[in-house]
């Protein structure tokens, strides 16, 4: 894509200006590889790769699988190489694996590092040590400034409507406040599920979109069929925001909450002190079938390969651009 030369090399030349966000449990090598081959940066949380006791680190095996397959693809398709990939690190004090996972990612020269739930200088330094860049996700301007002070190269503004641990602020306000002082790489997360919304993110001042929920309903996603179909069958009105399940505010599918025997309209507040990533997720196993999603899922009409999601958004993006040019002419 032209007009991206101000960005770090890892973020240039994408089919559409987007990163596929790391989805807990759902993002596995098959999905990441499909996303990268489709021309967007694929990503996964390091904590998705969980080996059994006494086994070799699964994260290392995943990184080898992704690296080898993308290398094979690039050698066979020199004129249409795959996009780079990213790994998400949960930088929370309860993540006992963090130091080990940082070492493994540095060894495999992960090109894009995404950090969440805490900004730590040593993680950014590890990314830089192997030639990578570090992007930190934030829900407000104060956290954004802290992340850059600690050495992050770019920011992911997680606004209202995003899946997972969503922020409460309007994207219009959040992007504007960050852009008042920061001119580096800036992504927007929050209901980016169409080419129209991706173009709107760029018009607001973001460099790229951060797309998550549409990739849940893909053939490569590690999600049960019922979850994928619920994404297809639901819209923005079927999303509920709650802090009950992890201690931090997040967006979830109402039907999955109802299926678990709870009233989605009368959920108690959660406690942030209960957040614990020692088991890979801060969500207790009792709630493993409470399914996250963002408000943009109304755009998802079928379970398709990841390539089809990217192709749809690309077509919509260019159509929206032409339509806007006509309006402004």
C-alpha positions as CSV (number, residue, x, y, z in Angstrom):
1,X,0.0,0.0,0.0
2,X,1.4,3.4,-0.9
3,X,1.6,6.3,1.6
4,X,3.0,4.1,4.3
5,X,6.7,5.1,4.0
6,X,6.7,7.0,7.3
7,X,6.0,3.7,9.1
8,X,8.6,1.1,10.3
9,X,9.4,-1.4,7.5
10,X,7.4,-4.2,9.2
11,X,4.2,-2.2,8.8
12,X,4.8,-1.2,5.2
13,X,3.5,-2.9,2.0
14,X,0.5,-4.6,3.5
15,X,-2.5,-5.5,1.2
16,X,-4.7,-3.4,3.5
17,X,-3.4,-1.2,6.4
18,X,-4.3,-3.7,9.1
19,X,-3.0,-6.1,11.8
20,X,-5.2,-9.1,12.7
21,X,-5.4,-8.8,16.5
22,X,-4.3,-11.7,18.8
23,X,-7.3,-13.7,19.9
24,X,-7.0,-15.8,23.1
25,X,-7.3,-19.5,22.2
26,X,-8.5,-18.7,18.7
27,X,-5.2,-17.4,17.1
28,X,-3.1,-20.4,16.3
29,X,-0.4,-21.0,13.6
30,X,-2.9,-22.0,10.9
31,X,-4.8,-18.7,11.3
32,X,-1.7,-16.6,11.6
33,X,-0.2,-18.1,8.5
34,X,-3.4,-17.6,6.6
35,X,-3.6,-14.0,7.6
36,X,0.0,-13.3,6.7
37,X,-0.4,-15.0,3.3
38,X,-3.5,-12.9,2.7
39,X,-1.4,-9.8,3.2
40,X,-2.1,-8.6,6.7
41,X,0.0,-9.0,9.8
42,X,-1.2,-12.1,11.6
43,X,-0.7,-12.4,15.4
44,X,-1.2,-14.6,18.4
45,X,-0.9,-14.4,22.1
46,X,2.2,-16.1,23.4
47,X,0.1,-17.7,26.1
48,X,-1.9,-19.5,23.5
49,X,1.0,-21.9,23.1
50,X,0.8,-24.0,26.2
51,X,2.7,-27.3,26.5
52,X,2.2,-30.0,29.0
53,X,4.5,-30.5,32.1
54,X,8.0,-31.6,31.1
55,X,7.4,-30.9,27.4
56,X,9.5,-28.5,25.3
57,X,8.1,-24.9,24.9
58,X,5.3,-25.0,22.4
59,X,5.9,-21.3,21.7
60,X,9.2,-22.2,20.1
61,X,7.6,-24.9,17.9
62,X,4.9,-22.4,16.8
63,X,7.4,-19.8,15.9
64,X,9.4,-22.3,13.9
65,X,6.2,-23.5,12.1
66,X,5.1,-20.0,11.2
67,X,8.6,-18.8,10.2
68,X,9.3,-21.9,8.0
69,X,5.9,-21.8,6.3
70,X,6.1,-18.1,5.5
71,X,9.6,-18.5,4.2
72,X,8.4,-21.3,1.9
73,X,5.6,-19.1,0.7
74,X,7.9,-16.2,0.0
75,X,10.3,-18.3,-1.9
76,X,7.5,-19.6,-4.1
77,X,5.9,-16.2,-4.4
78,X,8.6,-13.6,-4.6
79,X,6.3,-11.0,-6.2
80,X,3.6,-11.5,-3.5
81,X,5.4,-12.2,-0.2
82,X,3.5,-12.8,3.0
83,X,3.1,-10.0,5.6
84,X,5.2,-10.3,8.8
85,X,3.7,-11.8,11.9
86,X,3.3,-10.6,15.5
87,X,3.3,-12.1,19.0
88,X,1.3,-10.6,21.8
89,X,2.9,-10.6,25.3
90,X,0.7,-10.1,28.4
91,X,2.9,-7.9,30.5
92,X,1.0,-8.5,33.8
93,X,2.7,-9.5,37.0
94,X,0.8,-12.8,37.2
95,X,2.3,-13.9,33.8
96,X,5.1,-16.2,35.2
97,X,6.1,-17.1,31.6
98,X,6.9,-13.6,30.4
99,X,10.7,-13.7,30.8
100,X,10.9,-17.1,29.1
101,X,8.6,-16.1,26.3
102,X,10.5,-12.9,25.7
103,X,13.8,-14.9,25.3
104,X,12.2,-17.3,22.9
105,X,10.7,-14.4,20.8
106,X,14.0,-12.6,20.6
107,X,15.7,-15.9,19.5
108,X,13.3,-16.3,16.7
109,X,13.5,-12.6,15.7
110,X,9.8,-11.9,15.9
111,X,9.3,-8.8,13.7
112,X,6.3,-7.2,15.6
113,X,5.8,-7.4,19.4
114,X,2.4,-6.4,20.8
115,X,2.3,-5.8,24.6
116,X,-0.8,-5.6,26.7
117,X,-1.8,-4.9,30.4
118,X,1.3,-3.1,31.4
119,X,4.2,-1.3,29.8
120,X,7.7,-2.6,30.6
121,X,10.9,-1.2,29.1
122,X,12.7,-4.5,29.1
123,X,10.1,-6.0,26.7
124,X,10.6,-3.2,24.3
125,X,14.4,-3.5,24.6
126,X,14.1,-7.2,23.8
127,X,12.0,-6.5,20.7
128,X,14.6,-4.0,19.5
129,X,17.5,-6.4,20.3
130,X,16.3,-8.7,17.5
131,X,15.3,-6.0,15.0
132,X,11.6,-6.0,16.0
133,X,9.2,-3.2,16.8
134,X,7.0,-2.9,19.9
135,X,3.4,-1.8,19.8
136,X,1.5,-1.3,23.1
137,X,-2.3,-1.4,23.4
138,X,-3.8,1.4,25.5
139,X,-7.3,2.5,26.4
140,X,-6.6,6.2,27.2
141,X,-4.1,9.0,26.6
142,X,-2.4,8.6,30.0
143,X,-1.5,5.0,29.4
144,X,-0.3,6.0,25.8
145,X,2.2,8.5,27.2
146,X,3.5,5.9,29.7
147,X,4.0,3.3,27.0
148,X,6.1,5.7,24.8
149,X,8.1,6.9,27.8
150,X,9.1,3.2,28.3
151,X,10.2,2.7,24.8
152,X,7.3,1.4,22.7
153,X,7.6,2.2,19.0
154,X,3.8,2.6,18.4
155,X,0.4,2.4,20.0
156,X,-2.8,0.5,19.6
157,X,-5.7,2.6,20.7
158,X,-8.4,0.2,22.0
159,X,-11.6,2.2,21.9
160,X,-15.2,1.5,22.7
161,X,-16.7,-1.4,20.7
162,X,-13.6,-3.5,20.6
163,X,-13.7,-7.2,21.5
164,X,-11.9,-8.5,24.5
165,X,-10.6,-5.9,27.0
166,X,-12.2,-2.9,25.4
167,X,-11.7,0.7,26.4
168,X,-14.7,3.0,27.2
169,X,-13.7,6.0,25.0
170,X,-14.9,7.0,21.6
171,X,-12.3,6.4,18.9
172,X,-12.9,10.0,17.7
173,X,-11.7,11.3,21.1
174,X,-9.0,8.7,21.8
175,X,-7.2,9.1,18.4
176,X,-7.4,12.8,18.5
177,X,-5.9,13.1,22.0
178,X,-3.0,10.8,21.1
179,X,-2.3,12.5,17.8
180,X,-1.9,15.8,19.6
181,X,1.5,14.7,20.8
182,X,2.4,11.5,19.1
183,X,3.2,11.2,15.4
184,X,4.5,7.6,15.4
185,X,2.7,4.4,14.4
186,X,-0.9,4.4,15.7
187,X,-3.5,1.7,15.2
188,X,-7.2,1.8,16.1
189,X,-9.1,-1.1,17.6
190,X,-12.8,-1.1,18.0
191,X,-15.4,-2.5,15.6
192,X,-13.0,-2.4,12.6
193,X,-14.8,-5.1,10.6
194,X,-15.4,-3.5,7.2
195,X,-13.4,-1.5,4.6
196,X,-15.5,1.5,5.4
197,X,-14.5,1.5,9.1
198,X,-10.9,0.9,8.1
199,X,-10.9,4.0,5.9
200,X,-12.6,5.9,8.7
201,X,-9.8,4.9,11.1
202,X,-7.2,6.4,8.7
203,X,-9.3,9.5,8.2
204,X,-9.3,10.0,12.0
205,X,-5.5,9.8,12.1
206,X,-4.7,6.2,12.6
207,X,-2.1,4.5,10.4
208,X,-3.7,1.0,10.5
209,X,-6.7,-0.8,11.8
210,X,-6.7,-3.6,14.3
211,X,-9.1,-6.3,13.2
212,X,-10.2,-9.2,15.5
213,X,-13.7,-10.5,15.7
214,X,-14.2,-11.1,11.9
215,X,-11.4,-13.7,12.1
216,X,-13.2,-15.7,14.8
217,X,-15.7,-16.9,12.1
218,X,-13.0,-18.3,9.8
219,X,-12.1,-21.9,8.9
220,X,-8.6,-21.6,10.3
221,X,-9.7,-20.1,13.7
222,X,-9.4,-22.4,16.8
223,X,-12.9,-21.8,17.9
224,X,-15.8,-24.3,18.2
225,X,-18.4,-24.2,15.5
226,X,-21.1,-22.8,17.9
227,X,-18.9,-19.8,18.6
228,X,-18.2,-19.1,14.9
229,X,-21.9,-19.4,14.1
230,X,-22.9,-17.1,17.0
231,X,-20.6,-14.4,15.5
232,X,-22.4,-14.8,12.1
233,X,-25.8,-14.7,13.7
234,X,-25.1,-11.7,16.0
235,X,-24.9,-7.9,15.7
236,X,-23.8,-5.0,17.8
237,X,-27.0,-5.3,20.0
238,X,-25.9,-8.8,21.0
239,X,-22.7,-7.6,22.7
240,X,-22.6,-6.9,26.4
241,X,-19.9,-5.1,28.3
242,X,-18.9,-6.6,31.7
243,X,-15.9,-6.7,34.1
244,X,-17.3,-9.9,35.8
245,X,-15.3,-12.5,33.9
246,X,-11.8,-11.2,34.1
247,X,-11.9,-8.2,36.5
248,X,-11.5,-5.8,33.6
249,X,-14.2,-4.4,31.4
250,X,-14.6,-6.5,28.2
251,X,-17.2,-7.2,25.5
252,X,-18.9,-10.6,25.2
253,X,-21.7,-12.3,23.3
254,X,-24.9,-12.1,25.2
255,X,-26.1,-15.5,24.0
256,X,-23.0,-17.2,25.4
257,X,-23.7,-15.6,28.8
258,X,-27.4,-16.7,28.7
259,X,-26.3,-20.2,27.7
260,X,-24.1,-20.3,30.8
261,X,-27.2,-19.7,32.9
262,X,-26.7,-16.0,33.7
263,X,-28.7,-12.9,33.0
264,X,-26.5,-10.7,30.7
265,X,-28.5,-7.7,31.7
266,X,-27.9,-8.1,35.4
267,X,-24.2,-9.1,35.8
268,X,-22.3,-8.1,39.0
269,X,-19.1,-6.1,38.8
270,X,-15.8,-8.0,38.7
271,X,-12.7,-7.2,40.8
272,X,-9.4,-6.3,39.0
273,X,-7.5,-7.8,41.9
274,X,-8.6,-11.3,40.7
275,X,-6.8,-10.9,37.4
276,X,-4.4,-13.9,37.1
277,X,-2.7,-15.0,33.9
278,X,-0.8,-17.9,35.5
279,X,-3.1,-20.4,33.7
280,X,-2.9,-18.5,30.4
281,X,-6.1,-16.4,30.8
282,X,-7.5,-14.2,33.5
283,X,-10.9,-15.8,32.8
284,X,-11.6,-18.7,35.2
285,X,-12.3,-22.1,33.5
286,X,-15.8,-22.0,34.8
287,X,-16.5,-19.3,32.2
288,X,-14.5,-20.7,29.3
289,X,-17.7,-20.7,27.2
290,X,-18.3,-17.0,27.8
291,X,-17.2,-15.8,24.3
292,X,-15.7,-12.5,23.5
293,X,-16.5,-10.3,20.5
294,X,-16.5,-6.7,19.3
295,X,-19.4,-4.6,18.1
296,X,-18.5,-4.9,14.5
297,X,-19.7,-8.5,14.0
298,X,-22.8,-7.4,12.1
299,X,-20.5,-7.3,9.1
300,X,-19.8,-11.0,9.4
301,X,-22.3,-13.0,7.3
302,X,-20.6,-16.4,6.9
303,X,-17.8,-18.7,8.1
304,X,-15.1,-18.3,5.5
305,X,-11.4,-18.7,5.0
306,X,-9.3,-15.9,6.5
307,X,-8.3,-14.9,2.9
308,X,-11.9,-14.1,2.1
309,X,-12.2,-11.8,5.1
310,X,-9.2,-9.8,3.9
311,X,-10.4,-9.8,0.3
312,X,-13.9,-8.5,1.4
313,X,-12.4,-5.7,3.5
314,X,-10.0,-4.8,0.7
315,X,-12.8,-4.5,-1.8
316,X,-14.9,-2.4,0.7
317,X,-11.9,-0.2,1.5
318,X,-11.3,0.8,-2.1
319,X,-15.0,1.3,-2.8
320,X,-15.4,3.5,0.3
321,X,-12.3,5.5,-0.8
322,X,-13.8,6.1,-4.3
323,X,-17.2,7.0,-2.9
324,X,-15.6,9.5,-0.5
325,X,-13.6,11.0,-3.3
326,X,-16.8,11.5,-5.2
327,X,-18.5,13.2,-2.2
328,X,-15.5,15.6,-1.7
329,X,-14.9,16.4,-5.4
